[in-house]
Amino acid sequence: MRWLEWIQTLTTVSQRGLAYSKDPYDRDNYELLRALCAEMVLHGAPEPVDAKALLSAQTGYPTPKVDVRAAVVRDGQLLLVKETQDGRWALPGGWADLGVSPADMAAKEVREETGFDVKATRLLGVFGKRVNDASIFSVYKLIFHCELVGGEARTSHETSDVRFFPRDALPELSMHRTHPRHLEVVFARLDDASLPAFFE
């Protein structure tokens, strides 16, 4: 859906203008542009969305959001969490917090979402391209291989189930959180430690 790419570009222009412009007339024009983008999202989105709130929440110079995920393996099986938002499964992880390193963020997310304690040992991949058209804004996704060091399975307010799955019996994935192409990269590097981290 090309319209999402156009809205993303226009939103970036308006956001950049609001971040740097001092002229009140220019700022009015950038505000108008952002409001028009919100209307375009509202009328073109595949499902209801509070477009105005979504767009107005983005301030300052526009940059991609950072999503940190963890690949945790036990007895050859991959740890996944069932997301409460859509009822589908994903690698544990989420948005990066300010002041927390990516590796520490991966461990933090695993602990909060699954109850397991892990240590990040290797960066497996950095993804920058969208895998679907569900999001207006760009996301950088970092996936770390994490060693299981303790804890026990428990759910959280974000996860309704926590399980290890064999590769040939993966459940339905929460596609914008964990896409099959992400797992292809992950499995290739879990099988061959000599492969360098993937990046786009």
C-alpha positions in Angstrom: 0.0 0.0 0.0 2.0 3.0 -1.3 -0.2 5.5 0.5 1.4 4.5 3.8 4.8 5.2 2.4 3.6 8.6 1.2 2.1 9.4 4.6 5.3 8.3 6.3 7.3 10.7 4.1 4.9 13.6 4.7 4.8 12.9 8.4 8.6 12.9 8.5 8.7 16.3 6.7 6.1 17.8 9.0 7.8 16.4 12.1 11.2 17.7 11.0 9.7 21.1 10.3 8.1 21.3 13.7 11.3 20.3 15.4 13.5 23.0 13.7 11.3 25.8 12.3 11.0 29.0 14.4 8.8 30.9 11.9 5.1 30.8 13.2 3.7 30.6 9.6 5.9 27.7 8.7 4.9 25.9 12.0 1.2 26.5 11.1 1.8 24.9 7.7 3.6 21.9 9.3 0.8 21.4 11.8 -1.7 21.5 8.9 0.4 18.9 7.0 0.5 16.6 10.1 -3.3 17.0 10.6 -3.9 16.1 6.9 -1.7 13.0 7.3 -3.8 12.0 10.3 -7.0 12.3 8.2 -5.4 10.2 5.4 -4.5 7.5 7.9 -8.0 7.6 9.3 -9.7 7.2 5.9 -7.2 4.6 4.5 -6.3 2.5 7.5 -7.5 -1.2 7.3 -8.8 -1.0 10.8 -9.9 1.9 13.2 -6.9 3.9 14.6 -6.5 7.1 16.5 -4.4 8.6 13.8 -4.2 12.1 15.3 -2.9 10.8 18.7 -0.5 8.5 16.9 1.0 11.2 14.8 1.0 13.9 17.4 2.9 11.6 19.8 5.9 11.8 17.6 8.0 14.9 18.4 11.5 16.1 17.7 13.6 15.0 14.8 12.0 11.8 13.2 14.0 8.7 13.8 13.1 5.0 13.7 11.9 3.3 16.9 14.0 0.5 18.3 12.6 -3.0 19.0 14.9 -5.4 20.8 14.1 -9.2 20.7 15.8 -12.2 22.2 16.3 -15.7 20.7 16.5 -18.1 23.6 17.0 -21.9 23.0 16.6 -24.8 25.4 17.0 -28.4 24.2 16.9 -27.2 20.6 13.6 -25.4 21.0 12.9 -21.7 20.7 11.3 -19.6 23.4 8.2 -17.7 22.3 5.6 -15.6 24.1 1.9 -15.3 23.3 1.1 -11.7 22.9 -2.1 -10.5 24.8 -2.7 -7.8 22.1 -3.3 -10.2 19.2 -3.1 -13.7 20.6 -0.2 -14.6 18.4 3.4 -15.6 19.2 6.7 -13.7 19.1 10.2 -13.7 20.3 10.2 -12.0 23.7 11.1 -8.3 23.5 9.8 -4.9 22.9 10.6 -1.2 22.6 14.0 -0.1 24.0 14.1 2.0 27.1 16.1 5.1 27.4 19.4 4.6 29.2 19.4 0.8 28.8 21.9 -0.9 26.5 20.5 -3.1 23.7 21.9 -6.3 25.3 20.6 -5.4 28.7 17.3 -4.5 27.2 17.0 -8.0 25.6 17.6 -9.6 29.0 15.2 -7.2 30.7 12.4 -8.0 28.3 12.9 -11.7 28.6 12.7 -11.5 32.4 9.6 -9.3 32.4 7.7 -11.3 29.7 8.7 -14.9 30.5 10.2 -15.1 34.0 13.5 -16.5 32.7 16.8 -15.0 33.4 19.1 -14.7 30.3 22.4 -13.1 29.2 22.8 -11.7 25.7 25.8 -13.4 24.1 25.6 -12.4 20.4 23.9 -10.0 18.1 22.2 -12.1 15.4 20.6 -9.5 13.2 19.5 -5.9 12.7 16.4 -5.4 10.6 15.4 -2.0 9.2 13.0 -2.7 6.4 9.3 -3.0 7.1 8.0 -6.6 6.6 4.4 -5.4 6.2 2.3 -2.3 5.7 0.8 -2.2 9.2 3.0 0.6 10.5 3.4 4.2 9.5 6.7 4.6 11.3 10.0 2.9 10.7 11.4 0.4 13.2 14.9 -0.9 13.7 14.7 -4.5 15.1 17.7 -5.9 16.9 17.7 -9.7 17.7 20.1 -11.1 20.2 21.0 -14.7 21.0 20.5 -15.0 24.7 21.8 -17.8 27.0 19.3 -19.1 29.5 20.8 -18.8 33.1 17.8 -19.3 35.4 14.3 -18.4 36.4 11.0 -20.2 35.5 8.2 -19.6 33.1 5.6 -17.1 34.1 3.3 -14.8 32.1 3.0 -11.0 32.4 0.4 -8.3 31.5 1.8 -8.4 27.9 2.0 -12.2 27.5 -0.7 -14.8 28.1 1.6 -17.9 27.6 5.3 -18.8 27.5 6.6 -21.9 25.7 9.5 -23.5 23.9 8.7 -24.7 20.4 10.6 -27.0 18.0 11.4 -25.3 14.7 9.1 -27.5 12.7 6.1 -26.8 14.9 6.0 -23.1 15.3 2.7 -21.4 16.2 1.0 -18.6 14.4 3.4 -15.6 14.6 2.6 -12.0 15.5 4.0 -10.9 12.2 5.1 -7.3 12.9 6.9 -8.5 16.1 8.5 -11.7 14.7 8.3 -12.4 11.0 9.3 -15.7 9.4 12.2 -14.0 7.6 13.5 -12.8 11.0 13.5 -16.5 12.2 15.3 -17.6 9.0 18.2 -15.3 9.9 18.1 -16.4 13.5 18.1 -20.1 12.8 20.9 -19.8 10.2 23.2 -18.1 12.8 22.2 -20.5 15.6 23.2 -23.3 13.3 26.5 -21.7 12.2 28.2 -19.5 14.8 30.7 -18.4 12.3 28.1 -16.3 10.3 28.4 -12.6 11.1 25.4 -10.6 12.3 22.9 -10.0 9.6 22.0 -6.3 8.8 20.1 -4.4 6.2 
